[in-house]
């Protein structure tokens, strides 16, 4: 029996929660990293403001807005790039480890957003199954 049109398939819901979870993880990581764990300056850094753009799409992801999933999958590459640069150039081992965690969270967010969009389009019949 097919689920009701208002109920998303379980896998679509799972990709939604993976996207929201990894986005929240990036926000918490960015704040903790720049304020307490390994800030660029002792006592915290204004670089913590880098998480502000990540707070904008949170409501759209929770409301299933397809457009938000699409542009978040592009925005996340800025944070991925920061993670790669800091993983290879930072002198603190803790900061390099945090950069590695940022890279993993960015990849999870990208995969979740891409899968979510693809699965929803397939469920709507707009994407040809292969």
N, C-alpha and C positions, 0 to 999 in steps of 0.2 A: 504494500500500500504506500502510495506517495505521501510525503508530508504535506501539510496545508501550505499554500503559497505564502502565508504570513510567517511561517516557521522556517528559519534557514536550516539547511542540512547541517548535520553535526560537524562535518569537516570545515565548513565555512565558519561556523561559530568558533571552532578551535583556532583557525587562522586569525580570527578577530581577536581572541584573547591572547594569542601569542604576540600579535602586533601591539596590543595595548600594554601587555606585560613588559615587552622589550623596550617600548617607548618610556614607560615609567622607570624601568631600570636605567636607561640612559639619563633621565632627568636626575634621579637620585645619585647615580655615579658621578655625573658632572658637578653637582653641588658638593658632595662629600669630598671629591678629589680636590677641587679648587678652594674649599673652605677649611677642611680639616686634615685630610689624609696626606696629601703631597702638594700643597699650593706652591705657585711660582714664587711668592713672597711669604715670609713668615707672618702668621696671623690671618691669612686668607688673601684671596686675589679677586680683582674685579672680573677676571676671566670666568668667574662663576655665572656671569650674565649670559654666557653662551647657551645656557639651557632654556632661556626665555623663548626662542623660536620653537623649541620642542613642546612647550605647553600649549601652543596654539592648536595643533591638530588633535589633541586629546579628545575634545568634545566631538569632533567629526568622526573619529574612529569609533567612539562609543555609540554614535547614532547611525552607524552603518553607511556613512556617506562615501560613495564610490570615488568621487573626486578627491577626497582627502587621502584615501589609500593610494591613489595614483601619485599625488604630488609629494607625499611623505616618502614614497619609494625613490624619489629624486633628491629630496632634502637630506636624507640619511647619508648620502655619499660625502657630504661636507664633513660630517662627524667621523665617518670612516677614514677620510683623508687625514683629519687631525690625529686620529688614533695611530695610523701608520707612521706619520711623521714623528709623533712623540714616542712611539715604541722604538724607533731606530735612532732617535737623537737625544732623548732625555738621559741625564746622568744618574738619576736616582732609580734604583731597582724597583722600588714600590711604584713609582710613576710609570715605568715601563710595563709593569704587571697590570696596572690600571688601564693603560693604553690598550693592552691586549684584550682586556675585558670589554673595553669600548668597541673594539673591532668585532668581537664576537656578538655583542648586542646589536650592532649595526647590521651585521649579516643576517641575524635572526629577524630583525625588523624588516629588512628588504625582502627576504624570502616569504615572510608572513604576508606582507602587503601584496607582493606579486601573485602569490598563490590565492589570496583572498579575491583579488580582482579577476583572475582567470576562472576560478571556480564559480563566482557569481555570474560572470558572463556566460559560462557554459550552462549554468542552471537556467539562465534566462533565455537560452537558445540562440544567443548572438554569436557564439563561438562554435565553429565546427569541431566536433570531437574527432580526435585522430587515434 
